[in-house]
Amino acid sequence: MNEDLRPVVELGVAEAYAILSARPEGEGLPPLDAIENEDWGRDLLLSRFEAVPADELAALGLRWEDDGEEQPRSSSSVAR
């Protein structure tokens, strides 16, 4: 595991939205103002990172692991 990479769960809503909306798959995202203050909105965004391959996450300076433990890649395990 690369400790220099930031865990996806540390992203704020606006930051996660900016990353995902720049991807081709980001076209289907709801408007940021509709989700930024909603718990389900953050969960939605973080769950979208599940489709991003690990090498692409690394290129963005991100990783799935947090606190030295790998997290399962399912939306039900995304920490808040």
C-alpha positions as CSV (number, residue, x, y, z in Angstrom):
1,M,0.0,0.0,0.0
2,N,1.3,3.5,-0.8
3,E,1.0,5.8,2.2
4,D,1.5,8.8,-0.1
5,L,-2.0,8.2,-1.6
6,R,-5.0,9.8,0.1
7,P,-7.9,7.5,1.0
8,V,-11.1,8.1,-1.1
9,V,-13.1,8.4,2.1
10,E,-11.3,11.6,3.0
11,L,-12.6,13.4,0.0
12,G,-15.2,16.1,0.6
13,V,-18.4,16.1,-1.5
14,A,-17.3,19.0,-3.8
15,E,-13.8,17.4,-4.3
16,A,-15.3,14.0,-5.1
17,Y,-17.8,15.6,-7.4
18,A,-15.2,17.5,-9.3
19,I,-13.1,14.4,-9.9
20,L,-16.0,12.2,-11.0
21,S,-17.7,14.8,-13.2
22,A,-14.5,15.2,-15.2
23,R,-14.7,11.5,-16.1
24,P,-16.8,10.2,-19.0
25,E,-19.0,8.4,-16.6
26,G,-19.7,11.6,-14.7
27,E,-22.4,12.7,-17.1
28,G,-25.1,10.9,-15.1
29,L,-24.3,12.7,-11.8
30,P,-27.1,14.8,-10.2
31,P,-26.2,18.5,-9.8
32,L,-23.8,19.2,-7.0
33,D,-26.2,21.6,-5.3
34,A,-28.8,18.8,-5.1
35,I,-26.4,16.4,-3.2
36,E,-23.8,18.4,-1.4
37,N,-25.6,18.6,1.9
38,E,-27.1,15.1,1.8
39,D,-25.6,12.0,3.4
40,W,-26.9,9.9,0.5
41,G,-25.2,12.4,-1.9
42,R,-21.8,11.7,-0.4
43,D,-22.5,8.0,-0.4
44,L,-23.5,8.1,-4.0
45,L,-20.3,9.9,-5.0
46,L,-18.1,7.6,-3.0
47,S,-19.8,4.5,-4.4
48,R,-19.0,5.8,-7.9
49,F,-15.3,5.5,-7.1
50,E,-15.8,1.7,-7.0
51,A,-15.8,1.7,-10.8
52,V,-12.5,3.5,-11.0
53,P,-9.6,1.1,-11.4
54,A,-6.9,1.2,-8.7
55,D,-4.3,2.5,-11.2
56,E,-6.5,5.4,-12.1
57,L,-7.1,6.2,-8.5
58,A,-3.4,6.2,-7.9
59,A,-2.9,8.5,-10.8
60,L,-5.3,10.9,-9.0
61,G,-3.3,10.5,-5.8
62,L,-6.1,8.4,-4.2
63,R,-6.4,4.9,-2.8
64,W,-9.2,2.8,-1.2
65,E,-7.4,1.8,1.9
66,D,-7.8,3.8,5.2
67,D,-5.8,3.4,8.4
68,G,-3.7,0.6,7.1
69,E,-6.7,-1.7,6.4
70,E,-8.1,-2.4,2.9
71,Q,-11.8,-1.6,2.8
72,P,-14.2,-3.8,0.8
73,R,-15.2,-2.2,-2.5
74,S,-18.9,-1.9,-1.8
75,S,-21.0,1.1,-1.1
76,S,-22.2,-0.3,2.2
77,S,-18.7,-0.2,3.6
78,V,-18.0,3.5,2.8
79,A,-17.1,5.3,6.0
80,R,-18.6,8.6,6.8
